[in-house]
Amino acid sequence: MLEVLVLKIEDPGCFWVIIKGCSPFLDHEVDYQKLNSAMNDFYNSMCQDIEIKPLMLEEGQVCVVYCQELKCWCRAVIKSIVSSADHYLAECFLVDFAKYIPVKSKNIRVAVETFMQLPYRAKKFRLYCTKPVTLHIDFCEDSAEIVPAKKWDSAAVQYFQNILKATTQVEAKLCAVEQDTFEVYLYATIENEKVCVNDDLVAKNFARYVSPKENKNVDSVEKPRLNIKSTSFSSKLNPALTLWPMFLQGKDSQGVENSHGLTFLAQSLQHPWRPKGVVGDLGPSAVILDKNKKCNMDSLRDSPKKKSEKKQQHICLKDVNKCVESSVYWPTKRGITIYAEPDIPAASVLCQKPNEKPLRLAEKKEHNEKNGCVKLLQFLNPDPLRTDGLSDLRQLQKLRSSSQQPLAVLRNKIEPCLSIDTSPLSADLRKALQRNKFPGPSHAESYSWPPIARGCDVVVISHCGNDPLLYLPPVLTILQTGGCYKSLPSRNGPLAVVVCPGWKKAQFIFELLEDYSMSSKPLHPVLLTIGLHKDEAKNMKLPKGCDIIVTTPHSLLRLLKYQSLLFLRLCHLILDEVEVLFSEAHEEMFAILDNLKKNIDVEERESAPHQIVAVGVHWSRHIEQLVKEFMNDPYVVVTAMEEAALYGGVQQVVHLCLECEKTSTLLQTLDFTPSQAQKTLIFTGSVAETEIVCKVVESSSIFCLKMHKEMVLNLKRILEQWKKKLSSGSHLVLALTDDCIPLLAITDATCVIHFSFPSSPKVFGGRLYCMSDHFQSSTEQGSPAEQGDKKTKSVLLLTERNACHTVGVLRYLERADAKIPSELYEFTAGVLEAKEDKKARRPLCLYLKAFGFCKDKRICPNRHHVNPEMDTPRKLSNQALPTFGYIKIIPFYISNATHYFGRIVDKQVDLYSTLNAEMNEYFKGNSNKTSVEKVEKFGLYGLAEKTLFHRVEVLEMSQKEDAWGPDRVLVKFIDEGRTGLITRDQLLRLPEKFHALPPQAVEFIVCRVKPADNEVEWNPKDVE
């Protein structure tokens, strides 16, 4: 799916867009900004030079023109030329902005090839296999009917424009490429509902569907077509290449991969706006076939078009287009299907092996079946006013888009706020968010803000659970309404406390609070970090009017111990990254919660709010205890479905097996004699795998349904059978692929079997959501005996092909309190050991050096064992570094409280002082200050800082982004240990005699010292 921005709409058969997104094949915004800047600089500086003006103007000519409206030079194509008394006036099409503008001939310049490297930004789109219709009225017969039309009806164009104006997001699925036009299924998101525009126009009788073959015949001139059938093709092909301004024959287009298929494609897709008279002849169709491609070229050699082209070298644009339209030969590989015309033998298009013919026919039949299904739906619902029969169209649309709507598992019903205007926030806060370009509440925020703003206890588990905006805006809104706090004692003390897992996160939230509290009632937030000294906690004084404190568990507990009266007014306790808080400081957290519970039970506080908000990424058993013991009928919002399964008590089971033994292991996991009715989903990775699984299960006398993308017509029947009430002891199995999940919308399964390993946590969560009707939190579940067979189960088949995922699987199973096979522990240990071996050339982990341990070796990128080759102390001179005793050092660069760089001072002779004196003497005269022409990575150079000269080693060289800007170089001061960013011209050539002395900087670590409160980063206060 391509995300697009619509620039200009002519009709559904012709509209212009910009392709957005972050695909590696798409050109980034910054590239076009640089292009525009460079063009403006060049043409503005050369505007008086007549040599860059074209000698002649022709229709179809590519040029650069000055646009008065945009106030800049733009790439353009001349569409028509009109002469007047004193100058020529050209109608030009701006290829990057999709605008038609009139331009005087004096404002037209020759297009320099350098500025034609990027593809034209405006892409021409049309709806795939969607053709116009009109109402034909027969006055003789007194009848009216909808018939095919050649032009789009004005009402259809208006409706199409209205849809795209109302949408918040437009996406396109590329289906075919015809010359310079992309044919797409277009998806518009309107009020959080995704609509297929093709389907919508057909349903409203503004259009009709045709098969791909009919689509070709409808056009008056036949054109070459690419039918994109496979995801592998769409993921590798750069759609922008089809509109590449190809000036020179035989030149490789920039950005094309070094594969024959893509090179051939880039050369085949000729741009119709190619200028005449530019370097190189267009040739028959600019098709260059690789020698390795066995193609039958006889038809090309004997074609009359070829002979005519030999006679006429310079032909008009229309003739060029005809040549391209009639003689482009497309590759049969990379998922491209060729539909040959009836009068053209397939062999004359491309040589085809005999064993490829059934595959071609099968693909064609599949495509015709899909379009036949759409035509059937169109026939069954001819009346645009009847929308009740459009469910199948919507289901087809869901299957095409293959995108599942965001899901949420809730305890207590919540009406989400879908926009910032309908959110329960104060007007001032909304304005502040909009000033900061806040895009609007995310899926998780839309569910979490309403209950938090009402003062309820809330738990939010989401993939973005470490984002403070999940809770800060509604909390600030409550604090600004002072009426609910009137019953509290009139003394100094905070109304809200935000507890963070570390000082860094606390600092970040404090800065956010300072930013947002300025635009409303002043809350005087305070960042509270208290050390181990008891006097610090005793002497701590809050500023008057402080309504909110940001702190860490240990700091808060120390303050509670010595100044508990400060928290008599506390109404809101917010736990940020709650799972980290409980995993690293669970004793302190429960002590804080017990203290809060005592304060809440005071009689005078009955009318004041008492709220706990817990936000995190992962669900854990500590959060269960928090909900059960400290919260009052909380709202639980879980938008990460794999975490919702842990919250819902889904039993997680893993079976280790070989890939060849998966089917037999699958049969062992099935319950052939269940005591309760069972509904099992078996997820597979392909259509073929679905068919195999279905046959295997049926061979074991269990009724098995199957569903995949080729069985859309059976959807209704499958859903009817799935929804039938099952008798006790019966077992229903459905084998399906992941892309059918949004189509079926199943939520009442009792067991999910992952026959194919889920490709991502999101896919894994989507599978587990199919059991969401049976999710039960620990408070809702009975004893294991009462649950019996009612407990939902997820079974994962883990084979040798999934070895790289075993670490993540093990961590998830540990959090689920699942029974873990000992083989999985052993296998994971082997995987971790192999990963550690791959880090042999990485630096030694800084935390291991500083504190003797690493917090999480499983995700740390650095090495965790000593490598004698890399870690042996180096020599500073002829003598080795001392390994014991007392030494005299000079620290130069302090990284933190226990880590710094400096030099060891020798009692007898200081070699560096001698070297420094010699360097200063050498660079004293300006004649020796020679700049370096060619800078090499890890090269040794000189650098002047005021009156001092240093030896530096180049670590990194930045890519030159600005042609006129200075190059930046990252260097290390080898005699001091610090690093710095300098410009390339500051580097001086260093004579070889100054290279002899080894680097003098030594790394020092103060051992047996680490930050308090289990922190791994030193607080800036400690460093100071």
N, C-alpha and C positions, 0 to 999 in steps of 0.2 A: 504494500500500500504506500502510495506517495502522498505526502501532505502538500497541498497546493494553495496558492493565493491567486484568486481570479482578478485579472487586470481589465479585460474588455470582453463584452458579450455581444456577439452578433446574432447568434441563434444556437440551439442545442447542437447543431452540426458544425459550428465554428465559434470557439471562444478561446481566449488567450490567457495563459496562466504563468505563474512562476512556481517552479518546483522547490519546495522547502524541505527541511529535515536535516539529518546529520549523516546520511549515507556516504560512504567513502567515494562514491561516484558523483556526488552532487557538488557543484561549485559553491563555495561559501560566500556569504555576504561580503566579507572583507576583501575577497578577490575582485569583486565588481567595484567596490569602493576605490580600491587601488587603481583599477583600470580607468575609472572616471577621472580620478585625480591626475593620473599620468597623461590622459588624453587632453584634459583642460590645460595642464601646464605646457604640453607640447604645442597644441594648436594656438593657444593664446600668445606664446612667445614667437610663433612663426606666422602670425596672422597677416603680416605685411609681405610675406614672401610668396610671390605669384607662382613659384615653382611647385608648390604643393596643391595648387588648384588643378582640377581635372582639365585636360585639353578639350574633351568633348563629353557631353552628357547623353546617356542612353537609358531607356526604360530597363529596369532590372539591374541597374548598376549599383554595386555596393560602394558606399562612400561614408564620410563623416560630415555631419551638418550641425549648425548652431541652432539650438531650440530656444526661442525667446521666452517661452513659458517656463521651461526648466532652468534657464540661465546657464546652460552648459553645452558642451559638444557631445554629440551622441552618434552612435553607429546607426546607419539607416540604409534603406533600399529605395531607389527612385521608382515610383509607380507610374507617373505620367509627367510630361513636360508641356508647359504652356508658354508661348512667347508673348512678350508685351513690348511696349515702345522702347524702353531703355534697358531691359534685362529679361532673362528667362525666369519663370516661376515653376518650381518642381514640387509635385506632391510626393512627399517622402513618408515611408513607414519606419518608425523608430523600433528597431528589432529587439531592444532591451526593455522598452516601455509599452509596446503595443499601441502606439499612437500614430494617427495620420496627421501630418502638419504640412502647410505650404512653406517652402523655403526659397528665398531668392538665390540666384546662381552665385552671387558673390559670397554667400555663406556656406558654400559647399566645398569640401576639401577631399583630396585623395585619401583613401583608407590605407594607412600604413600597415604592413603585414604584422608588425609587432602587436598592434592593438586588435588583431583578429584571432588571437590564440584562444580566448575564452569562447565557449558556445554562446549563441544568441540566447539571451535570458528569457525572453517571452516565447513560450512554447504554444503551438497551436493544437488544441484538443477538440475532439468531438465524441459524442456518446456512441458507444460500441453497439453495432447492429440495431440501432434505434433510428427509425425513419419517420418522417412527418406524415400526418393524415389530415384530411379536411372533410367538412360536411358537404356532401353532394345532394342538392335538392332537385328532384325531377318534378317540374310543374305539370307535365302531362299525366304522369302516373300519380301525382299528389303524394309523393313519398320522399323520404330523406334517409340517407345512409352515409356512414363514415367510410371513406375510400382513401387509398394511398395518394399522396401528393408529392410534388417535386420541391415545393418550397414550404418552409415552416409558417404555420398560421400565426398571426400577430398575437392572438391570445396565448398560444403555446410559448412564444418568446417572452411575453410579459410574465407568465406563470413561472418560467424557468428563471428569469431575472429576480422575481420576488423570492423564490426559494433560496437563491444564492445570497441575496441581501440579508435574509433573516438568519442565516446560518452562523454558527460560532466557529465551525471548523469544516474544511472541505478536504476530502481525501479521494484519491483516484486509484483504481486497480487497472494496470496497463494490460490490455488484451491484444492489441495489434498496432503495428506502425505502418502507415501508408504514406510513403514519400516524406512530406514534412509534417504529417499530422499524426498525433497520438490518438488512438481509439481506446476509450476507457469506460469502465463502470464508475460512475461518480457517486460518492457518498457525502451527504450533507448532515451535519449534526445540528439539530434544531431543538432547543430546550431539553438538552441531554438525551435526545433520542436520535439515533442514526438512521437516515432514510436513504435508500438507493434511488437516486434521481431518475435513472433509466426506468425502474419499475414504477415510480410515481407518475411519470408522464404517460406510460402505457395504461396504468390503472385509471387515470383521469381522461383517457381517450384523446390525449394530445399527440400520441405517437403509437407506433406499432413495432413489434420485434420482427426481425428477419434473420434467417440463418446466415452464417458467414459467406456462403456461396452466393445466396441471393443478394447479400450486401454488396458484393463485388459487381453483380449484374445490374443493380439499380443505378450505379454511376454511369454516366455517358461515356467516360473514358476509363478503361481498365488500368489499374495501377498496381504496382508491386505491393505485397502485403506480408507482414510478419505476424503469424499467429502464435502468441506466447502461451505455452501450455505447461511449463514446468517452473517450479520455484527456483530450481538451480539456475535456469536461464535468467529469470528476472533479478536474481541476486547478483549475477555477474555482469549483466549488460548495463552499460551507462546510457540511459535514455537521452541524455543531453548530446550524445555523439551524433544522433540523427540530425541535429541542426547545426553541425559544426561547419563554420565557413571555410571550406577547403579550397585554398588558393592554389596550392602547388601540387601537381601530380606526383605521386610516389612518395610524398612526405608522410611520415607517421603522425597521426593526430595525437596531440598531447593528452595524456591520461588514458590512452588505450593500452590494455594489458598486452604482454608479449605472447598472445595466443593467435593462431591463424584464424580461428573463428571470429574473434572480435575485430582483428585487423580487416578481415574480409568484409565484415558487417559495416565497419566505419567507412570503408571505401565504397561500399555499395550504396549506402544511404546518401545520395547526393542532395545538396540543398538547392531548391529551385531559385534562390536569390543570388546564385553565383554570378559575379560580374563577368561581362564579356571583355575580351581584350586584355585580361590580366595574365600574368605569367603562366604558361602551360595551357595545353589544349584540353578541352573537356573530355574528348575521346568518345567512344560509342556509348558507354554508360559508366565510365570510371570504375569498371569491375576488374579487379586484379585477382586472379585465382592462383592460389598456391599450387606449386607443382605436385604436392602430396595429395591434393584433392583430385580424385579420379572422376572427371566430369566429361560428358559427351559434348564436345564443342563444335560438332559438325553443323548443327542447326545455326549456330552463331556465324560460322564462316560463310554459309550459303545464304544468310538472310539478306533480303533486298535493302534493309535499313543500313546494314554494314557497308554495302556497295555505295549507297548514296552518300554516306558520311566520308568515304574516301574522296569523293568529288568535291565535297563542300566542307572546308575546314572551319570556317567561321559561320555559324548558323544562328538564327534568332533564338530568343529565349523559349518561345513556344515549341520550336522544333527540338530544342534540347530536352524540354520536359517530356515530349513524346518519346524521344529516344529512351529516356530513363524509365518511362512508364511501361514500355513494351519489351525491354530486354534485360531487366535485372534478374540475376539468378541467385536464389537464396540457398544458404546451407541447410542440409537436412539434419545436422547434429544440434546439440544444445537445446533440445526440447522444442524445435521449430517444426511446425507441420505445414506441408505444402498442399494446397488444393489446386490441382491442375484443371484448366478449363477443358470442356468436353472436346473441343476441336484441336487441342494441343496434346499429343501423347506425353505421358509422364516421362518417358525416356528422353524426350527432347528437352525437358526442363533440367533434370539432373539424373545422372546414372544411378540406378538403384539396385541393390542386391536383391535376389529373389526372396531371401528370408526376411527382408524388411517390409514386404508388401502387406502381409496380414497386420503388422503393427500399425502401418499407415491407415489401413482401412478401419481398424479398431478405433484409432484415435478420432477419425472422421465420424464414425458411427456414434462415438461417445459425445462428440460436440453436437451432432445433429439431434441426439436424444435430449440433451440439455435444452437446446433451443425449442425442440418440439414440446417439452414440458412447459416452457414459458408460454408458447403459443396456445397450448391447451388451457392454461390458467387464464390467458387473455380471452379465450372463447367462452370459458365458464363465467366470466364476469365482464360482459360487454358494457354494462351500465355503470358509468362513473359515480353515480349516486349510491350504488350498493357497495359498501366497503366491508361488509361482514365476510365476504369470500376472499379477502386479500391476505388471510393469515399465511397461506402457502407461499405467496409472493414474499412476505416478510421473512418467512423461514428460509427461502432461497437466498434472500438478501443477507441474512445472518450467516449462512453457510459460506457465501462468497466473501464476505468481509472477514470471516474467521476471527472476529474480535468479540470477546465476552464482556458484557457490561460489568462495571465495578460491583463487587459483592460486599455485603456486610452482615455479620452475625451479631444480633442485638439481644440484650436482656432488657426488657421493657421497651415498649414501642416509642420510636423517636421520629418526628417529622423533620426531615433534613432541610436546612436552609441552602438553597441552590445558588444564591448570588449574594454579593456583599450588601446589596440594597435591602434584601429581606432578612439579613442576619440580625441576631439579637444584640447588636453592638451600639454604643452611643454614637451620635452623629459626628462628634469630634474625632473619635477613634476611626470611624469609616474614612473620614477625610485624610487622616494621617496615613492610613494604609494605602489609600489611592495615591497620595503624594509619593509614597515609596514604590509605586508601580506594582502593588499587590494584585495578582491576577484574579483573585476571588477565592472563596473557600474551596479547598481540595475535597476529595471524596471523604476522607477521614474527618476533616474539619467541619464539613456540612452536618455530620452526625454528632460530633463532640461539642460544638459550640452551644446548641440550644440547652442541653441539660446542665452544662457548667454555668451558663448565664442565669439559670433558675436557682442556682445554689445547691444542686443535688450532688450526691456522691457519684463519681464517675471514674471508670477505668477505660482507657483507650489503648488498644494494641494495634499498631499499624507499622507498615514498612517505613513510614516517615515519623515513627514514634519518638525520634530524638529532636524533632523540630518544636521549639518553644511556642510557635504560633498556633499549635494545636490547642493551647489552653490560655495563653496570655491575654488575647483580646477580650474574651468573655470575663475573665477574672478582673481585668482592669475596669470593665464596664460595671461590675458589681461594686467594686471599691469606690467608684465615683458617685454611687447613689448612697448617700450617708444615712438615709432614714432607717434602714434595718439595723443600725448599730447603736441606736439611742439607748437601749437598755444596758449596754456595757458600761463598766466602771470608767469614770472620766479620769484616766491617768495615761501616762505615756506607755506606749507598747504597740507592737505591730498587729495589724488585722490579718495579714497573710504572710506565710513563710514558704519560700520555694527552696526545696532541698535538692541539691545537685550531687552527682557522684564525685566530682572533683572541682578544684579551684578554677580550672580553665573553662569548664562549662558554666560555672557560677559567674565568672567574669563576663562571658558572652551574654548571658541573660540579663545581667545588671546593665550592660550597655544598651540592650534592647529596651529595658524598662526606662532608662534615662531618656531614650529617644522618644518613646511613645507617651510617657507621662508628661512631657513638656506640652503636648497638644491638648491637655485636659486638666482636670483638677490636680494640683501638685500632690504627689504621693510620697515624696522624699525617700526614694528607695535607698537601701544600705547594703553594701557587700560585706558580709561578715565572715572573716577567716581568723580563727583564734588558735594560737599555738598551745603547746603543752604546759606552759608556765601558768600556774593557777592565778597569779596576780593579774594576768592579762584578762582573764574572764571576769574576775572580781571588779576590776576597774573599768570595764567596758561600759560606755554610756551611749545610748541611742540619741540622735538628734530629735528635737521636738517635732511632732507631726509625722514621724516615720510610720507609714502604713504598711510597708512591705519590706521584708528582709530576704536576701538571697544568700544561701550558706551551704555548708556541707554537713553530713550527719555528725561527724566528730565535733565540729565547731559548735553546732547547735546543742549537742548534749552537754558540752562543757558550760555553755551559757545557762542552760536549764539547771545545771547542778548548783551554780552559785547565784543566779538571778532568776529564779523560776517565776517571780511575781511579774516580770516583764511580759509574760505570755498569757496573762489573765484575759486579755482582749482578743486572743488569737481565734479566728473563725475559719480560716482557709489554710489547709495544709496541702501543698502541691508537691508531688514526688516526681521529679524529672528523671527519665531513664530508670524507671522503677525496678526493672529486673537487675540492673547493675547495682543499684543501691542495696538490694537485699542480698545479692551474691557476695558483695565485698564488705558490707557492714550490717549484717542482719541483726546482730545483737543490739547495736546502737539504734537501728530503725525501730525495733519493737519497743525499746525503752522510750523513744520519742513518742510512739503511738500510745503507749500506756499512760504517759504523762498527759497527752492531749485528751485522752478519754476521761481522766479525772477532772480536768478543767471544764469539760463540756457538761458533766453531770451537775455542775453548780446551778442552783435554782434560779439565780438572777439572769442566767443566759438562755432561758427557755425560748424567748422570742427572737434571739439573735441566730444567724445562720451558723451551722457547724458543718463544714464541708471538707471532704478529702478527695483530691483529684490525683490519680495515678496514671502516668503516661509512659509507654515504653514500646519496644520493638518485639519482645518475646514474652510469651506467657510462661509463668513458672508456678510451682506449688506454693511459694511464699506469697504470691499475689492471691492465690486461692484463700490462704489464711487471712490476708488483709481484708478481702471481701467478706469472709465469714464472720470475723471477730470485731472488725473496727468500722464497717460501713453499714449504713441504714438503707436497705432496698436500693442498691446502687444501679446505675445505668452502666452496662458493659457494652462497649463498642469494639468489635474486632473486624478490621478490614483486611488483615492478612490471613488467608484461608487456612494455610498450614498451621498457623497459631490458633485459629478458631477450632481446629480439630483437637488440639491439646486442651483448650478450654472446654470443649464439648465431651471430653472423656473418651475419644476414639482410641480403641486398643490398637497399638502399632506392633505389627509382626513382620519380621524379616526372615527370608529363607535364602541361604547361600547355595548356589548350584552352578554347574557349568552351563554355557549357552546351549549346548546340545541336549541338556537334560531339562530344559524349561517346561516342556509340555507335560512330562511325567511329574515334575514338582507341582505344576498347576493342578493336576488331578488330585494330588495328595492334600492340597489346601482346601478343596471343595468339600462342603458338608453334604454327604449324600442322604443322611437321615436327620434333618434338623427337627428339634422339638417345636420350634416356632416357624412361622412363615418367613422365608428368606428371599431377599432380592439382591442379587450379586451383579456388580458391573466389572467386566474384565477389560482393561484398557490396553489397546495394542498400538503399534507404531505405524501401521500401513494397512492398506486394503487387503493385500495378500495375507498378512498376519492375522487379520480379523477372520478371514475365511478359514484359515487353518485352525484357529482356536475354536471356532464354532463347530467344525467337524469333530475335533477331539472331544469337546464337551458332550456333543450329541451322541458320540460313540459310547459314552459312559452312562447313557440313559437319563440324562438331565435335559429338560427342555431349554433350548438356547436360542435366543434371538440375536440378530446381528444388525449393525448400523454403521454405514460409512458414507462418504460423499457421493458414491455412485448409486445409493439407494434412497434418494430424496423422495421418490414417488411412493415408497413404502412407509414414509414417516407416520402417517395417520394410523395405519394398521399396527405398527410397532408400539406407538403410544397407547393405543387402545388395549393391547395385550398387556403392556407394562402396568397400566392403571387398574386392571381387573383385581378384584379382591381375592386374595389367596387364602386357601384353607390352611389350617394348622398342619405343619409338617411338610408343606409343599415348598419347592425351591425353583425360582425363576432366575435365569442367567441371561445377561445381555453383553455381547462382545461389541466394542465400539472403538472408534478413533477419537482423539482429543478434539478435533474440529467439530464434532457432533454435540459437544457439551452444551453450547448456547442454543442449539437447535432443539434439543430434547428437553432442556430445563428440568432435569430430574433432581429431586431433593429428598426422595424417600428410600434410597438404597440402604441396605443394612450392612453390606460388605463391598469393599472396593479392592480389586486385585490388580496390581501394577505389573502386567505381563511384560510390557515395554517400560524401560526406566524413564521417568518423567524428564523432559528436556530442561526444565527450570523449576525453581520453587513455586513460581506462579502457576505453572501447569499442574504441579503436584497439589497445590491448594485448590485449584479448580476441580480436580478429581475428588478430593475429600469433601468439597462442598456438596457433592451429590448425595451425601448422607446427612445434610444439615437439619432435616426434620427430626432426626433422632439425637442431635447434640444435647447433652445434659451436663451442666456444671456439677461440680462435686457436691454443692449444697442441694441440688435437685436429685442426685442419684441416691438410691438406697444402698443397702449392703450388697456385697457381691452375690450372696445367696438370693436376694430379692431380684437382682438384675437378671440372673440366669443367662439365657441366650439373647437378651435384648440389647446387650452392649454391641455397639457398632465396631467394625473391625477393618483395618487397612493392612493389606498383605503386600509386601514389596519383595519381588524376586530379584536378587542381586547376583550378577554373574561377573566373570572376569573382564567383560567389556566395560563394566562400570567402575573399574578399580579407582579411577581418579576421583570418584564421588564418595568413596567409603568414609572419609573423614567427616564430611558434612552429614552423612547418614547416621554415623555413630553419635555425633553431637545431638542430633534431633531425637534419636532413640533414648539417649540419656535424659534429655529434658522431659520425654514422655513417660519416664519410669517404666520402659518396656523391658521385656526379658531379652537380653542380648546374647547371642551365641558366642562362645569363647573363640570360635574360629574367626569371627568378625574382629574381635580385639587383636588377635594375632595378625590378621591380614592388614588391619589399619596400622599396626606398629611397623609392619614391613613397608607399607606405603610411605609413612612418615620418615622412616629411615632412608628410603630412596630419595625422597624430596630433600632431606638434609644433605645427602651426598651430592646432590646437584648444586648445593650452595657452597661448594668447597672453595670457590674463588671469590665469594662474597666477603665483605668486611665482617669482623667479629661483632656480634650483637652488642650494641652500646649498653643496654640494660644488664646484660650478662656481665660485662666488664665493670659496670658501676655498682650493681647491687648483688651480683652472684646468681641471679635468676632472671628469666624472661616471663612476662605475664602470660603470653600465649604463643608458644613455639609453633603451633599449628598454622598460624597466619602471619607470623613474623617473617619478613623476606630475607633476613640476614643469617649468618652462620652461628651455630651454637656449640661448636666444639673447636678445640685448639688445633690449628694447622701449623706445624713446626716451620714449614717453608715460609709462611707469611707472618707468623707471630714471634719469630725469634728476634730478640732485640738487635737493632742495627748498631753499627759503630758510628760515633760522632767524629772520631779521629783515628789515630793508630790504635787506640785503646778501646776496649769494649765498654758498654755501659755498666756502671756498678750495680750489683745485685743485692747488696746489703749495706748496712751502716748509714751514716749521716752524709747528706750532700747539700751543697749550697745551690739554690736555684733562683732564677729571676722570672716570675710569671709575666707573660706578655698579653695573652688573650684568655679571658675567663668565659667559659661556656655556661657553666652553672656553679652551684655552691661546691660541688665535689669534682668537677671536671674542668681542667684548664690546660693551656699550653705555655711552655716557657723554655728557658735554656739552663743547662747545668753549667755552673761556673767552676772551672778548674782552678785549684789553688796555685799550681805551678805556672801554667801558661794559658792565656785565653786566646784560642785560635781565631775565634770570630771577631774579636776586637781588632786583631791584625788585619783580617780580611776586610772588615768594614772601613778601616783607615785607608787601605789600598784602593778600595772601590771609590771612596770619596775623592781621593787624589786623582784617580783616573777620569772620573766624570766631571771634575772641576772645570775643565776647559770645554767649551761648547763644541769643539771639533770632534770630541769623542761621543757626543750624545747623538748617536745614529739611530734613526727609527728603523724598525724591522719591516721589510717589504712583505715577506711571506711568513706568516705565523703558523707554527705547527703545534698540534695538541701534545701535551706533556713536554713541550720544549722549555728550556730555561732561559730567562731574559732578565734584564735589569728594569727597575722602575723607580722613578724619582717621586718622593713625597716631601714637598717643601725643600729642606736642606739635606734630607736623608736619602740614601739610596739602598734599595733592597733587591734581593734575588727572589724572583717569582717563577712559579711553574704554571703553565696554562692548563686548566682543567677542562673547560668547555668554551666553545666559540659559538656565539649566537648566529642564527641564519640572518642574512641581511634582508630586512623587510623594506626599508626605505632606501631608495637609490642615493638620496642626498644626506641621509642620516649617518651618524658614526656607528661603527661596529662595536658591539659590547663583548667583552672577554671576561670569563670567570678565572681568577688566578688564586694561587695559594702562596702565601709568604712562607717559604720553606724554612726560614730561620726564626719565625715567630709563631707559626701554626694557624694564623687566621686566614680567612679567605675574603676576597673582595671582587667587586664588579668594576672594571675599568674600560676605557676605550682603547681600541687597537693601537692608535697612534701614540699612546703613552709608553708602549713597550720599547725598550732600548736594547740594542745588540750587546750581548755580554761576552767578553773575551773568554777563551777557553781556560785561561789561568784562574778565573774565578769560579770554574765548575768543579775544581778538584776537591774542595772541602765538602764533605757530606752535609746534608741538611741538619741544622742545629736545633730545630724545634723538637721538643720532647713532650709527649702527652702524659699528663699527671692525673691520677684518680685518687681521691681521698677514700681509703677503704673503710669498711665497717660503719659507714654512715649512709643513711637514706632518708628521704622525706618522711615526715610523720603522716599518720592516718592512711597508711597503705597507698600513698600517692606514688606515681612513678615519674612525675615531672616536678621539678623544683619551682616553688612559688617565686615570682620576681622579688618579693620582699626578702626572701632568704638569700637570693643572689646579691642584692644590694648590701 
